[in-house]
Amino acid sequence: MLDCGLDMTSTLNFLPLPLVQSPRLSKLPGWVLKDGSTFLDKELKECSGHVFVDSVPEFCLPETELLDLSTVDVILISNYHCMMALPYITEYTGFAGTVYATEPTVQIGRLLMEELVNSIERVPKAQSASMWKNKEVQRLLPAPLKDAVEVSMWRKCYTMPEVNAALSKIQLVGYSQKIELFGAVQVTPLSSGYALGSSNWIIQSHYEKVSYVSGSSLLTTHPQPMDQASLKNSDVLILTGLTQIPTANPDGMVGEFCSNLAMTVRNGGNVLVPCYPSGVIYDLLECLYQYIDSAGLSNVPFYFISPVANSSLEFSQIFAEWLCHNKQTKVYLPEPPFPHAELIQTNKLKHYPSIHGDFSNDFKQPCVVFTGHPSLRFGDVVHFMELWGKSSLNTVIFTEPDFSYLDALAPYQPLAMKCVYCPIDTRLNFIQVSKLLKEVQPLHVVCPEQYTQPPPTQAHRTDLMIDCQPPPMSYRRAEVLTLPYKRRYEKIEIMPELADSLVPLEIKPGISLATVSAVLHTKDNKHVLQLPPKPPQPPASKKRKRVSDDVPECKPLKPLLSGSIPVDQFVQTLEKHGFSDVKVEDTAKGHIVLLQEAETLIQIEEDSTHIICDNDEPLRVKLRDLVLKFLQKF
Amino acid sequence: MPEIKVTPLGAGQDVGRSCILVSIAGKNVMLDCGMHMGYNDDRRFPDFSYITQNGRLTDFLDCVIISHFHLDHCGALPYFSEMVGYDGPIYMTHPTKAICPILLEDYRKITVDKKGETNFFTSQMIKDCMKKVVAVHLHQTVQVDEELEIKAYYAGHVLGAAMFQIKVGCESVVYTGDYNMTPDRHLGAAWIDKCRPDLLITESTYATTIRDSKRCRERDFLKKVHETVERGGKVLIPVFALGRAQELCILLETFWERMNLKAPIYFSTGLTEKANHYYKLFITWTNQKIRKTFVQRNMFEFKHIKAFDRAFADNPGPMVVFATPGMLHAGQSLQIFRKWAGNEKNMVIMPGYCVQGTVGHKILSGQRKLEMEGRQILEVKMQVEYMSFSAHADAKGIMQLIRQAEPRNVLLVHGEAKKMEFLKQKIEQEFHVNCYMPANGETTTIFTNPSIPVDISLGLLKRETATGLLPDSKKPKLMHGTLMMKDNSFRLVSPEQALKELGLTEHQLRFTCRVHIQDPRKEHETVLRVYNHLKGVLKDYSVQHLPDGSITVESILIQATAHSEDQGTKVLLVSWTYQDEELGSFLTSLLKKGLPQSTA
């Protein structure tokens, strides 16, 4: 199984979870059906024309009905965002295999999960809505609730014990490490350049190579650059995790981010940056590190609020081997690779586990707050939205591309606060994809259907799709795709003793043949050929043998023959070996050689020889060997 | 026959200047490039002229691998690459790459600036040398070229220490460097998978030692330090800046905290803080406990341990000082030692191995009067203690590693000849593998017998595995195929495919034998008797009686006709192709014996 992501856009249908009682949210009116019935008004609330579920947010799981997950042997994880559904899979589906991921992926993945669990568990909600999920009821709801898929499969968040159990099933691997799976295939993670420890995977046998390219970046940010060379010679390249915002240039977005931030702060407003606790935030902090002095922001406090803020900042400094060259060089000095160490030291950046406790004492405005969750449905960000939403001095800047910012903001409307959308998605865009494919030249490309057509909102942008030859094979949810290649060879090992016994014969210039009769041993999908065992010595006792003792035990097939027999030479050979009464008759297709005394007849044609004789074994064997002299064995 | 050749240029029946040449399947690899602490002349570096007299080293060596940052493993590297001249790749782990140049610079300073030697490598040479270094991850398979690949395993010994597997085709060598099989306070234990190398080159520093539990040694150490401090004495612990030092610092730090002790602990040289920084940034290379808790409490941030100033040595009262280098052969540790040696209240604790010729080695072997520079005699009154904290595997650990890796041959380096001899016997007895211990300059040749990988057509393989689904060890299934050798490709295909690919047609060789049987019955009755007879004898074969009156045994055809002259004799025509030769021949001789009397 390739990756194990969680669709969190489902949470956009829920009301935010406020950290402190929010009078605004609690006063929202219940939703009333067109016919006036109010049986859903406890579950659904209306806000500025949108309807939200008033319940603990739920997540949309990967498809688990299509196949029996206990038959999955291995899960390969490509980056920490793509493992968020892992606890659901490892703890509830009978999955008993191994999960492979790099160390940073696991450590940061754990932080993301911890933050998720924490921000949902710390705001216990008495009510759990389920009536609206009834198919008959859902039909009556307004969009987008009406169109939400598989709502019956939506699940509440997992717990920390489940997270720990899931993570304990992960086997840590390093880039370019070759991992043997059951002797049949080898998998190798390669740097994908997108995040700390993010990987593409190569799945290969001796003859076939499938590359799984998911969430890759060619931009130079903090992670190790993408390893493209190792993707070459792929039979199939599965391509997914492209940028969600193909029209936005990440560099330009960072610039806009900085200038909006500076402008707001200069005007005395606060800036809220809803974000994940790892990833782009490191790059943003680095940009700000270079920017704040020149922009005159040195006295503005930056707050990073997350239950895992400290861990995230600390972890980022210890993965030297997974960083880009520049950062690695800093570690050699030895200096912390990320400048946020210095921001913390100089008190410009402060981090807190939550808004409660120390933060409330230190809190000074105007300020910049980085906090989660980017969906604006849970986490400390909810508090700041409620706190700052009413003033137009403040700005919220969206940088994470996973959620539509308009949908994210919907339950906070009407909103006076400024909203700026600067999505920073460093993953491959379509231009980079075609460059990559040209470079790597896979025989076939497989990708989600969405990438084979322009985005639905920009149907004329034919440049916003994958363009390659042959055209990519696309797949949809729950579709089975047959990959277009046929396996023809496998590796087998010939033991040295057997190799020594082989007699190669040059058949044509440069081509030699040897017939091999050997014992095949197969263990763990590895095949070995050994010398056949020596036939057991006949028992020395003179006891009369039963007929069946002589039955040939195994059926050692004789080799195939090829060639033709020149009659004249054959007759000469016969005469040399003491046959004096040889007579040759021509037939339509060849000749008949007669040995009159022995009542034996040999039909010789271009592609066949037939020896017909009395039951005289020594004679037959003699003739056989004479014929074989003229033929080649295969 | 394919062979692997190993020649130590250093560390052959010796400890110091580790440098081992390995030739495997046409590739030449140099393992480590160390200096010898016991010598100050030419002998301190390996004799690289052995590799090639007049050619360039780069042409001869495919790569150089450095196992860890200790100078006896990397100290000759700038000399080798910049002064002798080598431009090929040098592989080491990231922490080694980070720390190695610092120790080299330190070494250079002591040699050139303090001892005033000339004709030594320069700072620039160290920098240029490091540019040739390629850093590797643990377990990453590094393709040096098309055929040669290397892979690093965790070795424990010091931060970033690695064992290396060198592999060409299916032949492989594992070089352990220095390693430690028991986790300590800051590092984990060495680990390798069952990679079954043709040869394991292992260090054998503690070939004959089986150490007691680490806890006991730690308690002993703390007790000695504590007693000395209590009676107002000074404790000198000569260490190398990175490695044991951090382990002992963690140990003392926690002890000081627990016992609430006040005596100062100092760490000499400016390296301290820097060294600890490396540990903080490369925390993923430390042991699990430290890695798990580093966010809450970084074990390498010491509260009680302060930087040392030269003037402190003359301060009255108790103190503990960690000073470099570890073998008391130069530098600050030697200076402090000279100051404190005369007082019996003081103590020097040697926490690691000392190379012959060093002051450390002399005092450990009981010498109490030392001749220093300028013929001065130093009388050693202070207590001298030896505690083996150096993180080498002991005999038990070495055996454990051999058990883990399952090598076909073992070669010992980095140890003393006498001790090696003992370990060699033990290894040969216990594992029944050959064990070698070449001296420097002596070449050991190991013959390998690799199996030959070929491509087998899936059709043929499936045919064979399908017929042999039930594995029966008593009756091994024979498989028949044709090995096609073209250029350098080896393919095993079915004979039919081989013929087809070569554009040849099959020549069918068929035999038909007349077997005369005395049987007065009607033809079809005879056939039935023959059928029953064969069915009874050939239980494992498919024997069929066809509607047209013939019998088949597998693909062999038997037909019966009456004799033209003698009605009491029937003629059986047995017909088979050459491929069924064995069975056909067997059948004719079986039938010739006649039919059993009562088969009705």
Interface residues (C-beta under 8 A of the other chain):
Chain A: E103 V173 G174 Y175 S176 Q177 K178 T188 H206 Y207 N310 S311 E314 F315 Q317 I318 F319 A320 E321 Q328 V331 Y332 P334 E335 P336 P337 R487 R488 Y489 E490 K491 I492 E493 I494 M495 P496 A499 L502 P504 I507 K508 G510 I511 S512 L513 A514 T515 V516 S517 A518 V519 L520 T522 H527 V528 L529 P532 P533 V547 S548 D550 V551 P552 E553 C554 K555 P556 L557 K558 P559 L560 L561 S562 G563 S564 I565 D607 S608 T609 H610 I611 I612 C613 D614 N615 E617 R620 V621 R624 V627 L628 L631 F634
Chain B: H94 K97 A98 A135 H137 L138 H139 Q140 T141 V142 C170 K274 H277 Y278 K280 L281 F282 I283 T284 F294 V295 N449 P450 S451 I452 P453 V454 D455 I456 S457 L458 G459 L461 E464 T465 G468 K475 P476 K477 L478 M479 H480 G481 T482 L483 M484 M485 K486 D487 R491 L492 P495 E496 A498 L499 L502 L504 T505 E506 H507 Q508 L509 R510 F511 T512 C513 R514 V515 H516 V537 L538 K539 D540 E554 Y578 Q579 D580 E581 E582 L583 S585 F586 T588 S589 L590 L591 K592 K593
